[in-house]
C-alpha cells in the first residue's frame, strides 16, 4: 500500500512539474520569442508530411478540373465545327444562287437581242437513251406553247417542241437522232442540214459536196439557222464545225459540228414565238 501511494504522489508531482514547465515556456516564448526558430524548423520538417497528406486531394481536384476543361473544350469544338458546317452550306447556297442569277441574266439578255417574243421555261425532267434526247419543260398549251415551237438558251438553239400538254411540254433536242435543222455557214452562206447523232455533243452536217470543200466550210465555222423550213427564225447560233473529212467514195463529205447550247446542263430555256418582221 505504501509503495502504491508513493508512486501516485511521484506521478502527480511530475505532472505538476510538466504543467509548470509548459507555463514557463509559453510565457517566455510569448514575451521574448525564444521558440520562434524552433517552430520554423519544425514547420520545415512537417511541410513534406503535409504535402504528401494533401497530395491525393490536390491530384483529385486537378484531375476533376482537367476533365471538366476537356469536356468544355470538346463541347466548344463541336459547336465550332457545327457552325463551320452551317457557314459552308450557306456559302455553297449563296454561290449556287449567284450562278443561277448570272445564268438567268444571260438568258434574258439573249431574249432582248432576238427581236422575237419569248418566254422563260423551267426544265422538269431529262430523258436520255442511246439515240433519244428529250427534256420536259413546265409550259404547255395553257401558256400558248405549240408543236414545232423553237426552244433556245443563252448560247444557241436547244431544239423544238414535239408534244404539248396543258401545263408541260416535251422538247426534242437538236442532238436527237430524228432531229434535222436547216442551217447555213455564217462565213460563206453555204446551206446544209444539221442532223442529230444521238450523242450529247455531236451534229452531222448533210449534203456538203466534196467539190470545193475547203472554200465552203472549215473547222471553226459558225452555223446559224437559215430560216428555211418555216420553223426557226433566221440567224440563231447553232453549232461550231469541229471536223471536215472528204469522202472520196461518196458524193458528200463527212462533217461534224458541236452544239453551242448547254443542251443537257440547263435549268431554264426560252420558248420563241416568231414575229412578222
C-alpha positions, 0 to 999 in steps of 0.5 A: 500500500505504501509503495502504491501511494508513493508512486501516485504522489511521484506521478502527480508531482511530475505532472505538476512539474510538466504543467509548470514547465509548459507555463514557463515556456509559453510565457517566455516564448510569448514575451521574448520569442525564444521558440520562434526558430524552433517552430520554423524548423519544425514547420520545415520538417512537417511541410513534406508530411503535409504535402504528401497528406494533401497530395491525393486531394490536390491530384483529385481536384486537378484531375476533376478540373482537367476533365471538366476543361476537356469536356468544355473544350470538346463541347466548344469544338463541336459547336465550332465545327457545327457552325463551320458546317452551317457557314459552308452550306450557306456559302455553297447556297449563296454561290449556287444562287449567284450562278443561277442569277448570272445564268438567268441574266444571260438568258434574258439578255439573249431574249432582248437581242432576238427581236422575237417574243419569248418566254422563260421555261423551267426544265422538269425532267431529262430523258436520255437513251442511246439515240433519244434526247428529250427534256420536259419543260413546265409550259404547255398549251395553257401558256400558248406553247405549240408543236414545232415551237423553237426552244433556245438558251443563252448560247444557241438553239436547244431544239423544238417542241414535239408534244404539248400538254396543258401545263408541260411540254416535251422538247426534242433536242437538236442532238436527237437522232430524228432531229434535222435543222436547216442551217447555213455557214455564217462565213460563206452562206453555204446551206446544209442540214444539221442532223442529230447523232444521238450523242450529247455533243455531236451534229452531222452536217448533210449534203456538203459536196466534196467539190470545193470543200475547203472554200465552203466550210472549215473547222471553226465555222459558225452555223446559224439557222437559215430560216428555211423550213418555216420553223426557226427564225433566221440567224440563231447560233447553232453549232461550231464545225469541229471536223471536215473529212472528204469522202472520196467514195461518196458524193458528200463529205463527212462533217461534224459540228458541236452544239453551242447550247448547254443542251443537257446542263440547263435549268431554264430555256426560252420558248420563241414565238416568231414575229412578222418582221 
